[in-house]
Amino acid sequence: MPYQDPLGNYVLGDRVPVVIVYGELDKTANTAPNVPVPPPLRFSVPALYQAIGGPEKLMFELEGAGHSAVWERPAEIVHDIAFQWLHNKHKVWGLTSGNYYRDSTGVLTPV
């Protein structure tokens, strides 16, 4: 259950805005469905996003990126997302919330 402060506000995604960036080919942070592991060892970035209780959360899945996206071809996109997030008061490309897939041409598709 997402943590709430004594007033009932969510901490993550509310008092603390969140941005998540991950690669569609990342099999380290996303356990493949056919891999037989116990539930505590299963990880999913989309499930992490869903577990954040507050409304101020953004997630971008990058086409063609793996686990080391900051050192791969889409590194410039990751750097741009981080720069915008830090310099535009938790906005990226004008967005403050939502889950998006970014293809290699820069098209954002809501997920």
C-alpha positions in Angstrom: 0.0 0.0 0.0 1.4 3.5 -0.9 2.6 5.5 2.1 0.4 8.4 3.2 1.3 11.1 5.7 -0.9 11.7 8.8 -3.2 14.0 6.7 -3.8 11.2 4.1 -1.7 12.7 1.4 0.5 10.3 -0.6 4.2 11.1 -0.3 5.3 9.7 -3.7 3.5 11.3 -6.6 2.1 14.0 -4.3 4.6 15.8 -2.0 7.4 14.1 -4.0 6.7 14.1 -7.7 8.1 11.1 -9.6 9.5 10.5 -13.1 10.4 7.0 -14.2 12.3 6.3 -17.5 13.0 2.7 -18.7 13.8 0.8 -21.8 11.3 -1.5 -23.6 14.1 -4.1 -23.8 15.0 -3.9 -20.2 14.8 -7.5 -18.8 16.7 -6.6 -15.6 14.1 -4.3 -14.2 11.2 -6.2 -15.8 11.0 -9.9 -15.1 9.8 -11.8 -18.2 6.4 -13.5 -17.5 7.8 -16.9 -18.5 10.7 -16.7 -16.0 10.0 -19.0 -13.0 10.9 -16.8 -10.0 9.1 -16.4 -6.7 6.9 -13.3 -6.4 9.3 -11.4 -4.1 11.9 -11.6 -6.9 9.6 -10.6 -9.7 9.9 -6.9 -10.8 7.9 -4.7 -13.1 8.5 -1.1 -13.8 4.8 -0.5 -14.8 3.8 -2.2 -11.5 6.1 0.2 -9.7 4.4 3.2 -11.5 1.0 1.8 -10.5 2.0 1.5 -6.8 2.8 5.2 -6.6 -0.3 6.7 -5.0 -0.2 10.3 -5.9 -1.2 12.0 -9.1 2.1 13.7 -9.9 3.9 10.8 -11.6 5.3 10.4 -15.1 6.6 7.3 -16.8 8.3 7.0 -20.2 9.1 3.7 -21.9 11.8 4.2 -24.5 11.7 2.2 -27.8 14.8 0.2 -28.4 16.4 0.9 -25.0 17.6 -1.7 -22.6 18.6 -1.6 -18.9 21.5 0.9 -19.5 19.5 3.5 -21.4 21.8 6.4 -20.2 24.7 4.7 -22.1 22.7 3.5 -25.1 21.5 5.2 -28.2 18.6 6.9 -26.5 20.9 8.5 -23.9 20.2 12.0 -25.3 16.5 11.5 -24.6 17.1 10.3 -21.1 19.3 13.4 -20.5 16.6 15.6 -22.0 13.9 14.1 -19.8 16.1 14.6 -16.7 17.0 18.2 -17.7 13.3 19.1 -18.3 12.2 17.5 -15.1 14.7 19.4 -13.0 14.4 22.8 -14.8 10.7 22.9 -15.6 9.2 22.2 -12.1 8.5 18.5 -12.7 7.3 18.8 -16.2 8.6 16.9 -19.3 7.5 18.1 -22.7 4.7 20.0 -20.8 3.4 16.9 -19.1 3.1 16.4 -15.3 1.5 13.0 -15.2 0.8 10.0 -17.3 2.4 6.9 -18.7 3.9 7.2 -22.2 5.7 5.1 -24.8 8.2 7.1 -26.8 9.2 5.7 -30.2 12.5 6.3 -31.9 11.1 9.2 -33.9 10.0 11.0 -30.7 6.3 10.3 -31.0 4.7 9.9 -27.5 1.8 7.5 -27.2 -0.2 7.3 -24.0 -0.2 3.9 -22.5 
